[in-house]
Amino acid sequence: MKLSMKKFLLLIIIIISSSVTVIAQRHEFGLSLGRANIIGDIGKTNYIEIFPMDLHRVPISVGLLYRLNLNNRQSLRFNLIYNKVYFDDYKASEDYRYDRDIKDDNKIIEGSALFEYYFFDINDIKRLGGSPYIFGGIAAYGYNDRKYTITHDLYKNPDGSLKYPSSPKDFDTKSSYSESNKVDFSIPFGVGFKLKFNYNWLLSFEVGARYTFQDNLDYSAIKTDKFTINTSSYLLDALYTDEINKRNAEIIGKHQTGNTYKSNDWYLIWGLNLTYTFGRPPCYCY
């Protein structure tokens, strides 16, 4: 049986309208607020940090979420989260990290799709209810990556003129960096507890880990090709070669402290989700 173009378009409109109606009957929108921290090669290795490192470096995680309830115990959740993370060797318990005393920060923006399973009915109509749950899924995240420039040049006199070296070590070396955004994937999973109150409001507390596929969220595994070395023409003489190579190795080594052979970085997010649900729940019929 053949359908005319008008009938075909009408059928498509009916299907789309029905789908929108179903989705509108079982959704939640809300906010998330908490804290994020990195488990890497710099700073503390605590999986959950309750208190900030200091009042001027407060890690934060804030975002939006949408939850699609599939039935009384299963949901799909989509997150968009901004995380500011800090890592500081001064706060580490290991002596070698404490003595190294490296500290820095990064920004992680995550978009994730998660499947949630509740151990008790929580998505049906009720005034009060609660259930522990587990979740897992996939995430894409953006973070700051760095490229470094090492510059070897002559010192300058107070009047701005060049000061010619009096020894093979008498020259200036500076290191600078530029940042760019990089995107990668992670595997998020965790546990939580969800509480429903006053029919339409839901509050959940959760702890979630993110396993990543790289080792540079804390800038501890900068590859050698990310370093650009500029040397003044006055220092190209072989007299300065050994000292220049030594300084290059020291600077590059400082940014290659990560253990790239055994583990990748993790980042963890814990905190509260507050959502509001409205519309009739879906018909959970079989």
C-alpha positions as CSV (number, residue, x, y, z in Angstrom):
1,M,0.0,0.0,0.0
2,K,1.4,3.3,-1.0
3,L,1.1,6.5,1.1
4,S,0.7,9.9,-0.4
5,M,3.2,12.6,0.7
6,K,0.6,14.4,2.8
7,K,-0.3,11.2,4.7
8,F,3.3,10.3,5.1
9,L,4.1,13.8,6.6
10,L,1.0,13.5,8.9
11,L,2.2,10.2,10.2
12,I,5.7,11.6,11.0
13,I,4.1,14.5,12.8
14,I,1.9,12.2,14.9
15,I,4.9,10.0,15.8
16,I,7.1,13.0,16.8
17,S,4.2,14.5,18.8
18,S,3.6,11.2,20.7
19,S,7.3,10.9,21.5
20,V,7.5,14.4,22.9
21,T,4.4,13.7,25.0
22,V,6.0,10.6,26.5
23,I,9.3,12.4,27.2
24,A,7.4,15.3,28.8
25,Q,5.7,12.9,31.2
26,R,8.8,11.7,33.0
27,H,11.6,14.2,33.1
28,E,13.6,16.0,35.9
29,F,15.6,19.1,35.6
30,G,18.0,20.4,38.2
31,L,21.3,21.7,39.5
32,S,24.4,20.0,41.0
33,L,26.8,21.5,43.5
34,G,29.8,19.9,45.1
35,R,33.5,19.5,44.9
36,A,36.0,17.9,42.5
37,N,39.6,16.7,43.0
38,I,42.3,14.9,41.0
39,I,44.0,11.7,41.9
40,G,47.3,12.1,40.0
41,D,51.0,12.5,40.4
42,I,51.0,15.9,42.1
43,G,49.3,16.7,45.4
44,K,47.2,14.6,47.8
45,T,45.9,11.2,46.8
46,N,42.7,11.4,48.9
47,Y,39.7,10.0,47.0
48,I,37.4,12.4,48.9
49,E,38.5,15.7,50.3
50,I,36.0,17.3,52.7
51,F,37.8,20.6,53.3
52,P,39.4,23.0,50.9
53,M,43.2,23.4,50.7
54,D,42.9,27.0,51.7
55,L,40.3,29.8,51.4
56,H,41.9,31.2,48.3
57,R,41.9,27.9,46.4
58,V,38.5,26.4,46.9
59,P,37.7,23.5,44.4
60,I,34.2,23.5,43.1
61,S,31.9,21.5,40.9
62,V,28.7,23.1,39.6
63,G,26.4,22.0,36.8
64,L,23.0,21.3,35.2
65,L,21.4,17.9,34.8
66,Y,18.4,16.3,33.0
67,R,17.0,12.9,34.1
68,L,14.7,10.7,32.0
69,N,13.0,8.2,34.2
70,L,12.6,4.9,32.3
71,N,10.6,3.1,35.1
72,N,10.3,3.1,38.9
73,R,14.0,2.0,39.3
74,Q,15.9,3.0,36.2
75,S,16.8,6.4,34.8
76,L,19.0,8.0,32.2
77,R,20.9,11.1,33.2
78,F,22.7,13.8,31.3
79,N,25.1,16.2,33.0
80,L,26.9,19.3,32.0
81,I,29.4,20.2,34.8
82,Y,32.1,22.8,35.4
83,N,34.9,21.7,37.7
84,K,37.8,23.8,39.1
85,V,40.5,21.5,40.7
86,Y,43.7,22.2,42.6
87,F,46.7,20.0,43.3
88,D,49.4,20.9,45.8
89,D,52.4,18.8,46.9
90,Y,52.5,20.8,50.2
91,K,49.3,19.0,51.3
92,A,50.6,15.5,50.3
93,S,51.4,12.9,52.9
94,E,54.3,11.4,50.9
95,D,57.7,12.9,51.8
96,Y,59.0,13.1,48.2
97,R,55.9,15.0,47.1
98,Y,56.1,17.4,50.1
99,D,59.7,18.1,49.4
100,R,59.1,18.6,45.7
101,D,56.5,21.3,46.5
102,I,54.7,21.7,43.1
103,K,51.2,23.2,43.0
104,D,48.8,24.2,40.2
105,D,45.2,24.1,39.0
106,N,43.1,23.1,36.1
107,K,39.5,23.4,34.8
108,I,37.5,20.4,33.6
109,I,34.2,20.8,31.8
110,E,32.3,17.5,31.5
111,G,29.3,16.3,29.5
112,S,28.2,12.9,30.5
113,A,25.4,10.3,29.9
114,L,24.7,8.0,32.8
115,F,22.5,5.1,33.6
116,E,21.1,5.0,37.1
117,Y,19.7,2.0,39.0
118,Y,17.7,2.5,42.2
119,F,17.3,-0.3,44.8
120,F,13.8,0.8,45.8
121,D,10.9,2.4,43.8
122,I,11.6,6.1,43.7
123,N,10.3,7.3,40.3
124,D,6.6,6.7,40.9
125,I,4.0,9.1,42.4
126,K,4.6,9.5,46.2
127,R,5.0,12.3,48.6
128,L,8.1,10.9,50.3
129,G,10.6,8.2,49.4
130,G,14.2,7.3,49.2
131,S,16.6,4.9,47.7
132,P,20.3,4.2,47.3
133,Y,21.5,3.9,43.7
134,I,24.4,3.1,41.5
135,F,25.4,4.8,38.2
136,G,27.8,4.4,35.3
137,G,28.2,5.7,31.8
138,I,30.5,7.6,29.5
139,A,31.7,11.2,29.5
140,A,33.5,13.7,27.3
141,Y,35.5,16.4,29.0
142,G,37.6,19.4,28.1
143,Y,40.6,20.5,30.1
144,N,43.6,22.9,29.9
145,D,46.7,21.6,28.2
146,R,50.0,23.4,28.1
147,K,52.9,24.1,25.7
148,Y,56.1,25.4,27.2
149,T,58.8,27.8,25.8
150,I,62.3,27.8,27.2
151,T,64.3,30.9,26.3
152,H,68.1,31.2,26.8
153,D,69.3,34.8,26.4
154,L,71.9,37.3,27.7
155,Y,71.4,39.3,30.8
156,K,70.7,43.0,30.4
157,N,72.5,45.9,32.0
158,P,70.4,48.5,33.9
159,D,70.4,50.7,30.9
160,G,68.9,47.9,28.7
161,S,72.1,47.0,26.9
162,L,73.2,43.3,26.6
163,K,75.6,42.0,29.2
164,Y,78.0,39.6,27.6
165,P,78.8,36.4,29.6
166,S,81.8,36.3,31.9
167,S,81.5,32.5,32.2
168,P,79.7,29.6,30.5
169,K,77.0,29.9,33.1
170,D,76.5,33.6,33.0
171,F,73.3,33.9,31.0
172,D,69.6,34.0,31.7
173,T,67.0,31.2,31.2
174,K,63.3,31.7,31.4
175,S,60.3,29.3,31.0
176,S,56.8,30.3,30.0
177,Y,53.7,28.4,28.8
178,S,50.6,28.9,26.8
179,E,47.3,27.1,27.4
180,S,44.9,25.4,24.9
181,N,41.8,23.3,25.4
182,K,41.9,19.6,24.8
183,V,39.1,17.0,24.7
184,D,39.2,13.5,26.0
185,F,36.9,10.7,27.3
186,S,36.4,9.2,30.7
187,I,34.4,6.4,32.3
188,P,32.2,7.7,35.2
189,F,30.7,5.5,37.9
190,G,29.6,5.8,41.5
191,V,27.0,5.5,44.2
192,G,24.4,7.8,45.8
193,F,21.2,8.2,47.8
194,K,18.1,9.9,46.4
195,L,15.4,11.4,48.5
196,K,11.9,12.5,47.2
197,F,9.9,15.0,49.2
198,N,6.7,17.0,48.6
199,Y,5.9,14.9,45.5
200,N,7.9,16.9,43.0
201,W,11.3,17.6,44.6
202,L,14.3,15.3,44.7
203,L,17.6,15.7,46.5
204,S,20.4,13.3,46.0
205,F,23.9,13.0,47.4
206,E,26.5,11.1,45.4
207,V,30.2,10.2,45.0
208,G,31.4,9.5,41.5
209,A,34.8,8.6,40.1
210,R,36.0,9.3,36.6
211,Y,38.7,7.1,35.0
212,T,40.6,8.9,32.3
213,F,42.8,7.7,29.4
214,Q,45.6,10.1,29.9
215,D,48.1,11.2,32.6
216,N,48.3,15.0,32.3
217,L,45.4,16.6,34.1
218,D,48.0,17.8,36.7
219,Y,50.6,18.8,34.0
220,S,52.9,16.1,35.2
221,A,53.4,14.3,31.9
222,I,54.2,17.0,29.4
223,K,55.6,15.4,26.3
224,T,59.0,16.5,25.1
225,D,57.5,17.8,21.8
226,K,55.4,20.3,23.8
227,F,58.6,22.2,24.6
228,T,60.0,24.9,22.3
229,I,63.6,26.0,23.0
230,N,64.8,29.4,21.9
231,T,68.5,30.2,22.2
232,S,70.1,33.6,21.6
233,S,72.6,33.7,18.7
234,Y,75.2,34.9,21.2
235,L,74.9,31.5,23.0
236,L,75.2,29.2,20.1
237,D,78.9,28.7,20.7
238,A,79.9,25.2,22.0
239,L,81.1,26.9,25.2
240,Y,77.5,27.2,26.4
241,T,76.1,23.9,25.1
242,D,76.5,21.8,28.2
243,E,74.9,24.4,30.5
244,I,72.0,24.9,28.1
245,N,71.4,21.2,27.9
246,K,71.5,20.9,31.7
247,R,69.0,23.7,32.2
248,N,66.7,22.2,29.5
249,A,66.7,18.8,31.2
250,E,65.9,20.3,34.6
251,I,63.0,22.3,33.3
252,I,61.6,19.5,31.2
253,G,62.1,16.9,34.0
254,K,60.1,19.1,36.4
255,H,57.1,18.7,34.1
256,Q,57.6,15.0,33.5
257,T,57.1,13.7,37.1
258,G,54.1,11.6,36.2
259,N,54.3,7.8,36.3
260,T,53.1,7.2,32.7
261,Y,53.7,3.4,32.8
262,K,51.5,2.4,35.7
263,S,48.4,4.6,36.0
264,N,46.4,7.3,34.4
265,D,44.8,10.2,36.2
266,W,41.4,10.1,37.9
267,Y,39.1,12.9,38.9
268,L,36.3,12.6,41.4
269,I,33.1,14.6,41.9
270,W,31.0,14.5,45.0
271,G,28.1,16.7,46.1
272,L,24.3,17.3,45.9
273,N,21.8,17.2,43.1
274,L,18.5,19.1,43.4
275,T,15.9,18.3,40.8
276,Y,12.2,19.1,40.1
277,T,10.0,16.7,38.3
278,F,6.6,17.5,36.7
279,G,4.0,15.9,34.5
280,R,2.4,12.5,34.8
281,P,4.8,9.6,35.2
282,P,5.0,7.2,32.3
283,C,2.9,4.0,32.2
284,Y,5.2,1.2,33.3
285,C,3.3,-1.5,31.6
286,Y,4.6,-4.8,30.3
